[in-house]
Amino acid sequence: MRHLFLTSAIGTPKVGESIRAKIGHQKPLKTAFITTPIEVEDMTDDRWYRDDRTALTNNGFDFFDYTVTGKSPKDFAQDLSSIDAIYVSGGNTNHLLKESQQSGFIPF
């Protein structure tokens, strides 16, 4: 079963817990944390970013950082074939869209 959860911040209290309950997973989920949206952001105040990472860890998501910038569909097939989930970080959505289109990530 596949799930799509849209949230502005998984680090918001109870959001991560709610997603975990809906998925019903008992084991850590191997997760690609897409960092592309923050590549062009001023991360001076990165509290929201750290909160999201903490919430993922606390709710059983075993994540690794991943960018779509400079990648190809072949890279995605190789790098992401064994993951259970994708989490897209907040940040600059225009940058994310541009890099996703250029790399071929959207159809993936």
C-alpha positions as CSV (number, residue, x, y, z in Angstrom):
1,M,0.0,0.0,0.0
2,R,1.3,3.4,-0.9
3,H,0.7,6.6,1.1
4,L,1.0,10.3,0.3
5,F,1.1,12.7,3.2
6,L,1.3,16.4,2.7
7,T,2.4,18.5,5.7
8,S,4.1,21.8,6.1
9,A,6.2,20.5,9.0
10,I,6.5,16.9,10.3
11,G,8.2,18.5,13.3
12,T,4.9,20.0,14.4
13,P,3.7,18.2,17.6
14,K,1.6,15.1,16.8
15,V,2.1,15.3,13.0
16,G,4.9,12.7,12.9
17,E,3.0,10.5,15.3
18,S,-0.1,10.7,13.2
19,I,1.7,9.7,10.1
20,R,3.4,6.8,11.8
21,A,0.0,5.6,13.1
22,K,-1.6,5.8,9.6
23,I,1.2,3.9,8.0
24,G,1.3,1.4,10.8
25,H,4.9,0.5,10.4
26,Q,6.7,-1.4,13.1
27,K,10.2,-1.3,11.7
28,P,12.3,1.7,10.8
29,L,11.4,3.0,7.4
30,K,14.4,3.7,5.1
31,T,13.7,7.2,4.0
32,A,15.4,9.6,1.5
33,F,15.3,13.1,3.0
34,I,15.3,15.4,-0.1
35,T,17.3,18.4,0.8
36,T,17.1,20.1,-2.6
37,P,14.7,22.9,-1.4
38,I,17.2,24.2,1.2
39,E,20.2,24.3,-1.2
40,V,19.5,28.0,-1.9
41,E,18.0,29.0,1.5
42,D,19.5,31.1,4.2
43,M,19.6,28.5,7.0
44,T,20.6,30.9,9.7
45,D,17.4,30.0,11.6
46,D,17.2,26.3,10.8
47,R,15.0,25.3,13.8
48,W,12.2,24.0,11.6
49,Y,14.7,21.9,9.7
50,R,16.1,20.4,12.9
51,D,12.6,19.8,14.3
52,D,11.7,17.9,11.1
53,R,14.7,15.7,11.3
54,T,14.1,15.0,15.0
55,A,10.5,14.1,14.3
56,L,11.5,11.7,11.6
57,T,14.0,10.0,13.8
58,N,11.5,9.8,16.8
59,N,8.9,8.2,14.6
60,G,10.9,5.4,13.1
61,F,12.2,7.0,9.9
62,D,15.8,5.9,9.2
63,F,16.7,8.7,6.8
64,F,19.7,9.9,4.7
65,D,20.1,13.2,3.0
66,Y,19.6,13.2,-0.8
67,T,19.5,15.9,-3.4
68,V,17.9,15.7,-6.9
69,T,20.3,18.4,-8.1
70,G,22.6,17.1,-10.8
71,K,21.0,13.6,-10.8
72,S,19.4,11.6,-13.6
73,P,16.6,9.1,-13.8
74,K,19.2,6.3,-13.8
75,D,20.6,7.8,-10.5
76,F,17.2,7.7,-8.9
77,A,16.6,4.1,-9.9
78,Q,19.9,3.1,-8.5
79,D,20.0,5.3,-5.3
80,L,16.3,5.1,-4.3
81,S,15.3,1.6,-5.3
82,S,15.5,0.1,-1.8
83,I,13.9,2.9,0.2
84,D,10.5,2.8,1.9
85,A,9.7,6.5,1.9
86,I,10.6,9.9,0.5
87,Y,10.5,13.0,2.7
88,V,10.8,16.4,0.8
89,S,12.2,19.1,3.0
90,G,10.7,22.6,3.1
91,G,12.5,25.5,1.6
92,N,12.5,27.0,-1.8
93,T,9.8,25.3,-3.9
94,N,10.9,27.1,-7.1
95,H,14.4,25.6,-6.8
96,L,12.9,22.2,-6.0
97,L,10.6,22.4,-9.1
98,K,13.4,23.5,-11.4
99,E,15.8,20.8,-10.3
100,S,13.1,18.2,-10.3
101,Q,12.2,19.0,-13.9
102,Q,15.9,19.2,-15.0
103,S,16.8,15.9,-13.4
104,G,13.7,13.9,-14.3
105,F,12.8,13.4,-10.7
106,I,9.1,14.2,-11.2
107,P,8.2,11.1,-13.1
108,F,10.1,8.9,-10.7
